[in-house]
Every structure is written in structure tokens, then in C-alpha cells.
Amino acid sequence: MAKGIMVQGTCSNAGKSFLVAALCRIFRQDGYRVAPFKAQNMALNSFITAEGLEMGRAQVMQAEAAGVEPSVLMNPILLKPSSDTGSQVIVNGEVVGQMPASEYFRRKGELVPQVMEAYQALSQQYDILVLEGAGSPAEINLKSEDIVNMGMAARAKAPVLLCGDIDRGGVFASLAGTMLLLEPWERAMVKGIVINKFRGDVEILRPGVRQLEELVRRPVVGVIPWMQVDLDDEDSLSQRLDAERAPGVLEIAVIRLPRLSNFTDFNPLERVEGVHLRYVSQLRELGAPDLVILPGTKNTMGDLLWLRQSGLEAAIQKYASNGGLVLGICGGYQMLGRLLRDPQGVEHGGTLAGMGLLPVETVFVPQKTRTRTTGRFLPLEGPFAPLGGVLLEGYEIHMGRTDSDTPAVMLEPQGGMPHPDGAVAGNVLGTYVHGLFDRTEVVEGLLQVLCQQKGISWEALCPQDLDIYKQEQYDKLADGVRQSLDMEQIYRILEQGV
């Protein structure tokens, strides 16, 4: 059976996911079989496993850091918000339904056996499991039915490292206040404190660290510096969505939809030197890019209405009519069509006119398509011709079915029959495939498309090999955290348990 250690935070976005990834990498470097685990994740960034099951992207990133294949056992419950008060609930990779927050809160205790089955199955396969909490363990209105923070730590008998984000300010108060709000048995689970995202001279911090240790009666086992590490982020709290970047040779505008999902699709494009990729949520931000991307969304019809009301829809239609290149992925592809119908109320209900840029219609159905897939672009005419014949791979996650007479790609889904996908109409292209740009060949093909349209050479724009780049980033993260954490103490905490 694996030994467990858990990372919890004083708040969301305290750096828990990256600390878990770092520990997974460090333990792997030290020769252990290690895997991540998060009982319940709430995120719109998801991934399809080799078995065709859906899990949170953060645990995929952590599994990559650990050097193991992602498994839905690592994230048995995934909540995908579809409105301000409700989420699609996914258990062990399968959709069980749409629930208001109040209903899920009442029923989540019923899911404990399935969470523990996943944890025990994972525990049989590895030496160490690194668990991640969610939000804060001091949410006093939620603690009675907790299945992801101290409740999970107790069930797994996993000692807890409590992490605070010093960059946002008030880290001593947040750490001490969190400990104050914990029950005595919960405080007993906490074996070490970690201060994360520190900028400056750590010696100046020492007096505060000593006083904090006296207040909470726990050792500070590390002060981790702010690190420039480029890894896939968990959700739209990601700083990359608001990041200011220098202008590039090519400019790509991704529409920042209210329920934007799987924005990690575009990370490989960001990493090309000379490409300026930015996220646009207001009409005045659109400008005149070389490519507009409509990304995935958890609520296509709702976000299309937002696009319409914001004025961005009309601006994109005008941009396309003037020859501008437009690409839609998944929900963005559905929006580009003529009509969206939801007769069973899967998403929004009713019928809604699409943007009319692709000759397709979409019908929403209760059965979710979830599959890994490979394929290739079909021979294409017009601006997207350089993509013709290029191999691709990725995954599909969608509730709609879209009929097209002008497909863009031919797919071979895992365990399924080959079939055409997507559509192309001159300078507008759409597809259901997420992870489209994870293959360097597809990035190169798109660069050729954009440079040819702009009348410049693309050879100077060199996309990186994604896997090599990721491994370098995981090692960089592990090196920085190893230097900052007292790893001898971490191993003692792991060995002693609770």
C-alpha cells in the first residue's frame, strides 16, 4: 500500500497543483513510483484518458510530472460548472448528471465509497500518493460533508502540508487563521507549513517565519520562491489569460468566453517565439489579428448569446467577410454554424441561430462523446491548404452532433469507426478535436497558413517539441522546490504519517 502525503491551501490558487506536481517529480527522481490524487476537482479544463474517461487537466499535468499514464482513479469526481449555481457532475470519468450546487452538497457524501475505491486501487499500484485538497480546509460552512480536504486526509491517513500564497499578501494571517478555524483533530493532521510564491530575500522573512511557527506550533518546511515555470494550468484563474505579452510577428486572438474550457489547447501556440497569443473578452480588444480562435465552452448556446450581446459576434463576422482567418474548436466550432438545436434541454434548450460562417447545424444530445482520436486533415482549398494531409491527434469531449458536407479532417477514434469531422468554408475552419496543437506538425502547418496569408516567411518561427519542453519544465519546477523544501523533513512526515 502506498504512503500518502497531502497538500492543502489557505485559498484557491495558492499553488497547490504545482506543489503536488513538484513533489511527484521529486519522488520520481528519487526512485519511487508516485501518482497524484484529487478526490474532487472543479474545472472546465478536462482530458480524456486512454479508456475514454474524463478527468481534470491538473491531475493529467501532475501524472506527467510523475512519469505515469493519467488515470481517472487520480480524479474520481470532476465538477464542470455550466452556470453560476450548477455543474455537470462526472464520477469515475462518466457523466452522472447536471446538479445545482445545493443538490450536490446534499448528495456528495454518497460518493465517498467511490472516492475511496479509486484511492485504494491507486494505492495498490504506487509507493507514494501525493494528494491535493481544494480551496481551503477552513470553509466552515462546508466542512461537515468534506470529501476533498481534511475528510479525505483522515480517510487516507495522509499527513498534510498547509500552503499559503505570500504573493497575494496576508500570508501569515491566512495560515494562522486557517489553523485557528480547524477542529483539534484537523489541526493534528497538519504536519508542516509551506510559504509559496515568495519574491525577495528570504532572510528578511525569517523573523515572521519563527513567529508563525510559535503561533501555529508547526514547522515551516519551506519557503518556495516565485518561479517562472510554464505548465498547463487548472482553470481560468490562470494568469496566462490576463498576461501582457510583447507584440509578435503573428497575432492570434482567442475569444475569452464566459465558460471557456480547455484553453490549454492553445498553450503550444503561445510557446512559439514570434507568436503573440492574447485572450479577448471585449469588443475594443479584438483589433486586427492574423487569426481569431473561438475555443471550447461548457455552455455553447449561452456563450453564443454573450458573444452576440457583447458585439464580438458581429465583429468576427465582419472580420471573416473581409478575409480574416477564423478557427473554431468544439463549442467554438458549433457556434460558427448556421443553427444550434437543443430539443431536450441538454444545455440551454430551444433553437438558436449560429454565426453562419460554416455550413453546418448542431443538435445537442444527452450522450456525451468522449474519446481519444488520431487522424489527418483532408485536402483543403483556400487559405488552410497548407494543413492538408497533416497528421493530428487529440480528444473529443462534447454533447452535440454536427452534420457537415465540407469536412476538414478524417478521424480514427479509439475503438470506433473512422469518420469525417469539422467543416471548412474558405477562410473559416472548425473541428471538435481538443489538443489539436499538441503535435508539432499541426503547429507548423498553421504557421504556414498564417504566414502565407500575411505574405511572410514562416521558417523563422520554430515551434518547440511539446514533450521535451514539458519535461524540461517539470525538472525546473522540481529543482526549484527541492532547493526550497526541507526534503529530509518531508520524508520524515511521509514516513511517520498521522
C-alpha positions in Angstrom: 0.0 0.0 0.0 1.2 3.5 -0.9 2.1 6.1 1.7 0.2 9.3 1.3 1.0 13.0 1.8 -1.4 15.8 1.1 -1.1 19.4 0.0 -3.8 21.8 1.2 -4.0 25.5 0.7 -5.4 28.5 2.6 -7.3 29.5 -0.6 -7.8 28.7 -4.2 -4.8 29.3 -6.5 -2.3 29.1 -3.6 -0.1 26.9 -5.7 -1.3 23.5 -4.5 -1.4 22.0 -8.0 2.2 23.0 -8.8 3.5 21.9 -5.4 1.8 18.5 -5.9 3.4 18.3 -9.4 6.8 19.2 -7.9 6.6 16.6 -5.2 5.5 14.0 -7.8 8.6 14.8 -9.9 10.9 14.9 -6.9 9.7 11.5 -5.6 10.0 10.1 -9.1 13.6 11.4 -9.4 14.3 9.7 -6.1 13.3 6.4 -7.5 9.7 6.0 -6.2 6.6 5.0 -8.1 4.4 8.0 -7.5 1.0 9.3 -8.6 -1.2 12.3 -7.8 -4.8 12.1 -6.4 -7.5 14.7 -6.0 -10.9 13.4 -4.8 -12.9 16.3 -6.2 -11.9 18.8 -8.8 -13.9 21.7 -10.1 -12.6 22.9 -13.5 -13.6 23.3 -17.1 -10.2 22.1 -18.3 -10.6 18.3 -18.7 -8.9 15.5 -20.5 -9.9 12.1 -22.0 -7.9 9.1 -20.8 -6.9 6.1 -22.9 -10.1 4.4 -21.7 -12.3 7.2 -22.9 -13.0 8.6 -19.4 -12.9 12.2 -18.4 -10.7 13.7 -15.7 -9.3 17.1 -14.6 -6.4 18.5 -16.5 -4.4 19.4 -13.4 -4.1 15.7 -12.4 -3.0 15.0 -16.0 -0.2 17.5 -15.6 0.8 16.0 -12.3 0.7 12.5 -13.7 3.1 13.7 -16.5 5.4 15.1 -13.8 5.3 11.7 -12.1 6.1 10.0 -15.4 2.9 7.9 -15.4 -0.1 7.5 -17.6 -3.1 9.6 -16.5 -5.9 7.6 -14.9 -9.4 8.6 -13.9 -8.5 7.0 -10.5 -6.4 10.1 -9.9 -9.5 12.3 -10.0 -12.7 10.3 -9.3 -15.0 13.4 -9.1 -14.9 16.2 -11.6 -17.4 19.1 -11.5 -17.7 21.2 -14.7 -19.6 24.4 -13.9 -22.3 25.1 -16.5 -23.9 28.1 -14.7 -23.3 30.2 -11.7 -25.2 27.7 -9.5 -24.9 24.4 -11.2 -22.4 21.9 -12.6 -22.1 18.8 -14.7 -21.1 16.0 -12.3 -18.6 13.4 -13.6 -17.8 10.4 -11.4 -15.1 7.9 -12.4 -15.0 9.6 -15.8 -18.7 9.2 -16.6 -21.4 11.9 -16.5 -23.9 11.2 -13.8 -26.0 14.3 -14.4 -26.4 18.1 -14.0 -26.9 19.3 -10.5 -27.5 22.6 -8.7 -24.8 23.3 -6.0 -27.3 22.7 -3.2 -28.2 19.2 -4.5 -24.6 18.2 -5.0 -23.8 19.4 -1.4 -26.6 17.2 -0.1 -25.5 14.1 -2.1 -21.7 14.3 -2.2 -21.5 12.1 1.0 -22.9 9.3 -1.1 -19.8 9.4 -3.3 -17.3 8.7 -0.5 -17.3 4.9 -1.2 -16.4 5.5 -4.9 -13.7 8.0 -4.0 -12.1 5.6 -1.6 -12.3 2.7 -4.1 -10.4 4.8 -6.5 -7.9 5.8 -3.8 -7.4 2.2 -2.7 -7.0 1.0 -6.3 -4.3 3.6 -6.9 -2.7 2.8 -3.6 -2.1 -0.8 -4.8 -0.1 0.4 -7.8 2.3 3.0 -6.3 4.8 3.6 -3.5 3.7 7.2 -2.8 0.4 9.1 -3.5 0.5 12.9 -3.4 -3.0 14.2 -2.6 -4.3 17.7 -3.4 -7.0 19.5 -1.5 -9.5 22.0 -3.0 -10.0 25.6 -2.0 -9.4 25.9 1.7 -10.0 23.3 4.6 -11.3 26.2 6.7 -14.6 26.7 4.8 -16.6 26.3 8.0 -19.9 26.1 6.1 -18.7 23.1 4.1 -16.7 21.0 6.5 -19.5 18.8 7.7 -19.6 16.9 4.4 -16.0 17.3 3.3 -14.6 14.7 0.9 -11.6 16.6 -0.6 -9.7 18.3 2.3 -9.4 17.1 5.9 -12.1 14.5 5.4 -10.0 12.9 2.6 -6.8 13.3 4.6 -8.3 11.4 7.5 -9.7 8.6 5.4 -6.3 8.2 3.6 -4.4 8.7 6.8 -2.3 11.3 4.9 -0.3 14.0 6.8 -1.0 17.5 5.5 1.3 20.3 4.3 -0.6 23.6 4.5 0.4 26.0 1.8 -0.1 29.8 1.8 0.4 32.3 -1.1 2.6 35.2 0.0 2.3 36.9 -3.3 -1.3 38.0 -2.7 -0.4 39.3 0.7 -1.5 38.4 4.3 0.1 35.0 4.2 0.8 34.9 8.0 -2.8 35.8 8.8 -4.2 33.3 6.3 -2.0 30.5 7.6 -2.6 31.3 11.3 -6.3 32.0 10.6 -6.8 28.7 8.8 -5.2 26.8 11.7 -7.5 28.6 14.1 -10.6 27.6 12.2 -9.7 23.9 12.1 -11.0 21.4 14.6 -8.4 20.0 17.0 -8.3 16.7 15.1 -7.9 18.6 11.8 -5.0 20.7 13.2 -3.4 17.4 14.3 -3.3 16.3 10.6 -1.2 19.4 9.6 2.5 18.4 10.0 4.2 21.3 8.1 3.6 24.8 6.7 4.8 25.9 3.2 5.0 29.5 2.1 4.7 29.8 -1.6 5.4 32.3 -4.4 7.9 34.4 -2.4 9.8 37.2 -4.1 12.8 38.8 -2.3 15.4 38.0 0.3 14.2 35.0 2.4 16.4 36.2 5.4 14.1 39.2 5.8 11.2 36.8 6.1 12.9 34.7 8.9 11.5 36.6 11.9 8.0 36.3 10.6 8.5 32.6 10.0 9.7 32.0 13.5 6.7 33.9 15.0 4.3 31.9 12.7 5.9 28.6 13.9 5.3 29.7 17.6 1.7 30.7 16.8 0.6 27.5 14.9 3.1 25.1 16.6 4.1 23.6 13.3 7.4 23.9 11.4 7.6 25.9 8.2 9.2 23.2 6.0 9.9 25.5 3.1 9.7 29.0 1.5 9.3 28.4 -2.2 10.3 31.3 -4.5 8.2 32.7 -7.3 9.2 30.6 -10.3 8.7 31.2 -14.0 7.6 27.7 -14.9 5.3 27.1 -17.9 2.9 24.2 -17.1 -0.7 23.5 -18.1 -3.0 25.4 -15.7 -6.1 24.1 -14.0 -8.7 26.7 -14.7 -9.5 30.3 -15.7 -7.8 31.6 -12.6 -4.7 31.1 -14.7 -2.5 34.2 -15.0 -1.9 33.4 -18.7 -5.4 34.7 -19.5 -4.5 38.2 -18.4 -0.8 38.2 -19.2 0.6 41.1 -21.2 3.0 39.9 -23.9 5.2 41.6 -26.4 3.8 42.0 -29.9 4.9 39.2 -32.3 5.3 38.6 -36.0 1.9 36.9 -35.9 -1.0 37.8 -33.7 -3.7 35.3 -32.6 -6.8 36.4 -30.7 -8.6 33.8 -28.6 -12.1 34.8 -27.5 -12.4 34.5 -23.7 -15.9 33.1 -23.4 -17.5 33.3 -20.0 -17.5 29.5 -19.7 -14.2 29.0 -21.6 -13.0 25.4 -21.4 -9.8 23.6 -22.3 -7.8 26.8 -23.0 -4.7 24.6 -22.6 -5.4 23.7 -26.3 -3.6 26.9 -27.2 -0.5 26.7 -24.9 1.7 25.2 -27.7 0.9 28.3 -29.9 2.0 30.6 -27.0 5.3 28.9 -26.9 6.3 29.7 -30.5 8.7 32.7 -30.5 7.2 35.4 -32.7 3.6 34.5 -32.0 1.6 36.8 -29.8 -1.5 35.0 -28.5 -3.9 37.0 -26.4 -7.3 36.5 -24.8 -10.1 38.9 -25.8 -13.3 39.5 -23.8 -14.3 42.9 -25.0 -15.0 44.3 -28.5 -12.4 47.0 -28.1 -9.7 44.4 -27.5 -10.2 42.5 -30.8 -8.1 44.6 -33.1 -6.9 43.1 -36.4 -5.3 39.8 -35.6 -4.0 37.3 -38.1 -6.3 34.6 -36.7 -9.4 34.6 -34.4 -10.0 31.4 -32.4 -13.3 30.5 -30.9 -12.4 28.0 -28.2 -14.4 25.3 -26.3 -17.1 26.2 -23.8 -19.2 24.3 -21.3 -22.3 26.2 -22.5 -22.2 26.8 -26.2 -25.6 28.5 -26.6 -25.3 30.6 -23.5 -21.8 31.8 -24.6 -23.0 32.5 -28.1 -25.7 34.8 -26.7 -23.0 36.5 -24.7 -20.9 36.8 -27.9 -23.9 38.3 -29.6 -24.7 40.8 -26.9 -21.1 41.9 -26.5 -20.8 42.9 -30.1 -18.0 40.4 -30.7 -20.1 38.2 -32.9 -20.8 41.0 -35.5 -17.1 42.0 -35.3 -15.9 38.4 -36.1 -18.5 38.1 -38.9 -17.2 41.3 -40.4 -13.6 40.2 -39.9 -14.3 36.9 -41.7 -16.2 38.6 -44.6 -13.0 40.7 -45.1 -10.9 37.5 -45.4 -9.7 37.2 -41.9 -9.0 33.6 -40.7 -11.3 32.1 -38.1 -10.8 28.7 -36.3 -13.4 27.1 -34.0 -12.7 24.3 -31.6 -15.5 22.2 -30.2 -18.1 24.6 -28.8 -16.5 27.4 -30.9 -17.0 25.1 -34.0 -20.7 24.7 -33.1 -21.1 28.5 -32.8 -19.7 29.0 -36.3 -22.5 27.0 -37.9 -26.0 28.1 -39.1 -28.2 26.6 -36.4 -28.0 25.1 -32.9 -30.9 23.0 -31.6 -31.3 21.7 -28.1 -34.7 19.9 -28.1 -34.0 18.0 -24.8 -32.6 20.9 -22.8 -29.2 19.4 -22.6 -27.5 22.9 -22.5 -29.8 25.8 -22.9 -33.0 24.5 -24.6 -34.7 25.7 -27.8 -33.2 26.7 -31.1 -30.6 29.4 -31.7 -29.2 30.8 -35.0 -25.5 30.4 -35.2 -22.9 32.8 -36.7 -23.5 31.4 -40.2 -19.8 31.2 -41.1 -19.8 27.4 -41.6 -22.5 25.4 -43.5 -23.3 23.1 -40.5 -26.0 22.5 -38.0 -25.6 21.1 -34.4 -28.1 19.1 -32.4 -27.4 18.7 -28.7 -28.0 15.2 -27.3 -27.7 13.8 -23.7 -25.0 11.3 -24.6 -21.5 12.8 -24.3 -18.9 12.0 -26.9 -15.6 11.2 -25.1 -12.7 9.6 -27.0 -9.1 9.9 -27.8 -8.6 10.2 -31.6 -6.0 10.4 -34.3 -6.4 11.4 -37.9 -5.3 13.8 -40.6 -6.5 16.9 -42.3 -8.3 16.3 -45.6 -7.0 18.0 -48.8 -8.1 21.6 -48.3 -8.6 24.5 -50.7 -8.1 28.2 -49.9 -6.0 29.7 -47.1 -6.0 26.5 -45.0 -4.5 24.4 -47.8 -1.1 24.0 -46.1 -2.8 21.9 -43.4 -4.0 19.4 -46.0 -2.7 15.9 -45.2 -1.1 16.8 -41.9 -1.4 14.2 -39.1 -3.2 15.1 -35.9 -4.2 13.6 -32.6 -6.2 14.8 -29.7 -9.5 14.1 -27.9 -13.2 14.8 -28.2 -15.5 16.0 -25.3 -18.9 17.3 -26.5 -22.6 16.8 -26.1 -23.6 17.9 -29.7 -23.7 16.2 -33.1 -22.8 18.3 -36.1 -23.6 17.4 -39.7 -21.2 18.7 -42.3 -20.9 18.4 -46.1 -17.5 20.0 -46.1 -15.4 18.1 -43.5 -12.0 19.4 -42.6 -10.5 16.2 -41.1 -10.8 12.4 -41.1 -10.7 10.9 -37.6 -10.0 7.5 -36.3 -11.3 7.5 -32.7 -10.0 4.9 -30.2 -12.2 1.8 -30.5 -14.5 3.5 -33.1 -15.0 3.7 -36.8 -13.2 6.3 -38.9 -15.4 9.3 -39.7 -15.1 12.8 -41.1 -15.2 15.8 -38.6 -15.4 19.5 -38.7 -16.0 21.8 -41.6 -14.2 24.3 -43.8 -15.5 27.3 -45.8 -12.7 29.3 -47.3 -11.1 31.2 -44.5 -13.2 29.6 -41.7 -12.5 26.2 -40.3 -13.9 24.2 -37.3 -13.3 20.9 -35.6 -14.3 19.0 -32.5 -10.7 18.0 -31.7 -9.1 19.3 -28.5 -5.3 19.1 -28.1 -5.1 19.8 -31.8 -1.8 21.7 -31.5 0.0 19.2 -29.3 1.6 17.8 -32.5 4.4 20.0 -33.8 3.3 19.2 -37.4 -0.1 20.9 -36.9 1.5 24.0 -35.3 3.9 24.2 -38.3 1.0 23.8 -40.7 -0.9 26.6 -39.0 2.1 28.9 -39.1 2.4 28.3 -42.8 -1.3 29.2 -43.2 -0.9 32.4 -41.3 2.4 33.5 -42.8 1.2 32.7 -46.3 -1.9 34.8 -45.7 0.4 37.6 -44.4 2.9 37.3 -47.2 5.9 36.5 -45.0 8.3 33.5 -44.4 7.4 31.1 -41.7 10.8 29.3 -41.3 12.0 31.7 -38.6 9.0 30.7 -36.4 10.2 27.4 -34.7 7.6 25.5 -32.6 9.1 23.5 -29.8 8.8 19.8 -29.3 6.0 19.8 -26.7 7.1 16.7 -24.8 10.7 17.8 -24.5 9.6 21.2 -23.4 7.2 19.8 -20.7 9.9 17.6 -19.3 12.3 20.5 -19.0 9.6 22.5 -17.2 8.9 19.7 -14.7 12.6 19.3 -14.0 12.9 23.1 -13.5 9.9 23.0 -11.1 11.3 20.1 -9.1 14.8 21.6 -8.9 13.4 24.9 -7.5 11.1 23.2 -5.0 13.8 20.7 -3.9 16.1 23.5 -3.1 13.5 25.4 -1.1 11.8 22.5 0.8 13.4 20.6 3.7 13.1 17.3 1.9 14.5 15.3 4.8 11.7 16.6 6.9 9.2 15.9 4.1 10.3 12.3 4.1 10.0 12.1 7.9 6.5 13.4 7.7 5.7 10.9 5.0 7.2 8.0 7.0 5.6 8.9 10.3 2.1 9.5 8.8 -0.7 10.7 11.2 
